[in-house]
Amino acid sequence: MRLVGLPSVYKANLLKCAIRPSANLTQIISSFFINIGESSKTSQSFRDYSSATAVNDDSNKGAGKMTLAMNLACVVEESSCVDERKPKSRMELKRYCELRIKKRVKEQYMDGKFQDLMTKVIANPDTLQDAYNCIRLNSNVDISINNDRFDFSSMAEELCSGSFDVKVNTFSISTKGANKETLVLPTLRLKIVQEAIRIILEVIYKPYFSKISHGCRSGRGHSSALKYISKEISNPDWWFTVHINKKLDACVLAKLISIMEGKIEDPSLYAIIHSMFDAQVLNLEFGGFPKGHGLPQEGVLSAILINIYLDLFDREFYRLSMKYEALDPSIHSNRDGSYSMLRSWFRRQLKDNDLNCQSENNIGIRVHSCRFMDEIFFAISGSEEVALSFKSEILNYLRNSLHLDIDNQTELLPCEGPQEIRFLGYLVRRSIKESPAVKAVHKLKEKVELFALQKQEAWDAGTIRIGKKWLGHGLKKVKESEIKHLADSNSVLGQISHLRKAGMETDHWYKHLLKIWMQDAKAKAAKSEEIILSKYVAEPSLPQELKDSFYEFQRCAEEYVSAETASTLALMPNYSSSCDSETTTEIIAPVNAIKKRLLRYGLATNDGYPRTTTLLILQDNIQIIDWFSGVVRRWLRWWSECDNVNEVKLLISDQLRKSCIRTLAAKYRIHENEIEKRFDSELSRIPSTQEIEQEMAYEKSNNQVFDNDEALMYGISYSGLCLLSLARMVTESRPCNCFVMGCPSPAPSVYTLHVMERQKFPGWKTGFSSCIHPSLNRRRIGLCKQHLKDLYLGNISLQSIDFGAWN
């Protein structure tokens, strides 16, 4: 018996059952295959085997034992064989296609370098087919459907002979107006070649990338970068970020090619990369736009090429960290801090095992770095002189060795204090983690503040009630006859009596009198009529002792609430210095920036209230709800690692759900309450904060490494958000196919793409495509219903759309 074609988990479980002393192997195998639901052919073969074993069991027990031992011995040999069965999930299929290419790449490793990759790997019909399948998987297209659109053999011959023309396989899109901006995009043929090159470069370089690099890597992403900053960097004193601005030019390209020549020897591969640069279809720009958001202007090669180029910086950082932390004896700070035993040993070796050298506990210099593609974060533990020296060396290397332009806004900031630093669209700050004693004091202050507020509200309510009674009593007593017989010419009423017009009603006269009295009471400075009655009518008539007592209590409560925590703790009898508070690093989502995004995207008014998204009204109900659901899911996943995530959840879920309801109410012109009743089940598609938490916990517990791998999901996980309005319905006289690459389905509708933000350098990353190239604004695209839903929910990105389908 051989366990051919079984997953390793099933083999292990079967072997555990088989080695039990009382186990019947025949029953185990038959029940095992019934449970796992194997094919009928496999199950039948094992049933036949079990029947034969049952007949001969009594007559030849020794032979049965020998058969079991031989079959168990074969398991080791078979477990080393690669399981060639195709997996089922979308990202597992993509990984499977990439592994097929990986085998071909490793076969070309000779004499310490990868050679002839263009002719032996890229110019291979199977490689081009696998690259095309990866593109279709990114577009959420079923790759089991045969598509005879491409002749991969002829493409392979063109690539092998060098006759593949890159410029012919491009198309341009320009903006309207005098200042034209042109975007050059690849056709599907060229994109297949780019995808093949991307996979090959990732196979070669991913094992060599450093641990400080977090962008576009398996098992790493923006979440791991933020966790490293908040959990791994302990007690930093200074930090800064580097903002790089540089378009790919001949100097940078030459440097990039020289780096790649260290591992790849293939002139034809470099020739096609040069031709892509000359055709302006290689869109590589440092700091020009958010990376990883599925923008069409990114290009599939931008991520891996940036990581290859900046890997030189990662190595330089390690050299500088060794210099500052281990080798340079002149840069030491006299403070306690974390240190490495290896560095301590290394220093002693350099100092000829001098045991009288400076104590390791006094060496507190540590340098940290975290890079997410072209965004770099630094933290230094040490003096300001050390931090400035380290920063100067970093900037000099980026400028002089890597030929990159650095923004002048790079500023060294102290970690302690109210100052915050921006990284990946988040705010990073140091805050004090309160000790139990401090928490107790703050809790008592909150109670005192709440008690004082309650007494103030009761005082105001009482004085307002007195003022209203006074006003009502006065209006009852003032009669028309009393006004006529007033003889006091010095009174205000007597002075203005001549202003009364003949025939003026009593109510009008009362209003006129109140206006004159309110001028004396300085009513314009008051916030409301109730405050006037309370402060200018009721309080002056109260006893002075009562007023003094109340305001003295409020003053004492305010002084206690505003008192420093340290001085309050000093009065506590059992407080000691061992209760000092700890300082931690917090990752904060910029709530104000999120509110501005809601306003800019037309989801909220200037006052912060949800509003109707008019561009979605002509679409189906499910499509409208899917759009809002996609925004909620992507945003909550992007901000899931921040410390104020609950505030963000409440803001996003509440605003977008109400905006969706108002959009549906405007479509049907009925009240919002009726919309909630009519579309109760459909609105449940917009996830609540609790549902998002349950989904994320389920994904982590089930170890869905493929479906959550940011290297495989690059440009998809947090992107795809765009606003589409219905342009026209497709008819038989004007047919249209879906613009998504690899999709053969017809498009029932044509939509207009609306660019929400056209600025080149968006101030904040918010987890989705926020800076689409302006040439794509009002571009019309045809989409089938499935891919319209995928684009709304974030299952595909704008990179999956062939904008050259209509030239």
Buried (B, 14 or more C-beta within 10 A) or exposed (E): BEBEBBEEEBBEBBEEBBEEEEEBBBEBBBEBBEEBEBEEEBBEBBBEBBEEBEEEBEEEEEEBEEBBEEBBEBBEEBEEEEEEEEEEEBBBBBBBBBEBBBEBBEEBEEEEBBBBBBBBBBBBBEBBBBBBBBBBBBBBBEBEEEEEEBEBEEBBBBBBEEEBEBEEBBBBBEBEEEEEEEBBBBBBBBBBBBBBBBBBBBBBBBEEBBEBBBBBBBEBBBBBBBBBBBEEBBBBBBBBBBBBBBEBEEEBBEBBBEBBEEBBBBEBBBEBBBBBBEBBBBBBBBBBBBBBBBBBBBBBBBBBBBBBBBBBBBEBBBEBBBBBBBBBEEBBBEBEBEBEEEBBEBBBEEEEEEEEBEEBEEBBBBBBBBBBBBBBBBBBBBBEEBBBBBBEBBBEBBEEEBEBBBEEEBEBBEBBEEEBBBBBBBBBBBBEEBBEBBEBBEEEBEEBBEEBEEBBEEBBEEBBBBBBEBBEEBEEEBEEEEBEEEEEEEEEBEEEBEEEEEEEEEEEBBEBBBEEBBEEBEBEEBEEBBBBBBBBBBBEEEEEEEEEEBEEBBEEBEEBEEEEBEEBBEEEEEBEEEEEBEBBBBBBBBBEBBBBBBBEBBBBEEEEEBBBBEBBBBBEBBBBBBBBBBBBBBBBBBBBBBBBBEBBBEBBBEBBBBBBBBBBBBBEEEEEEEBBEBBEEBBEBBBBBEBBBEBBEEEEEEEBBBBBBBBBBBBBBBBBBBBBBBBEEBEEEEEBBBBBBBBBBEBBBBBBBBBBBBEEEBEBBBBBBBBBBBBBBEBBBBBBBBBBBBBBBBBBBBBBBBBBBEE
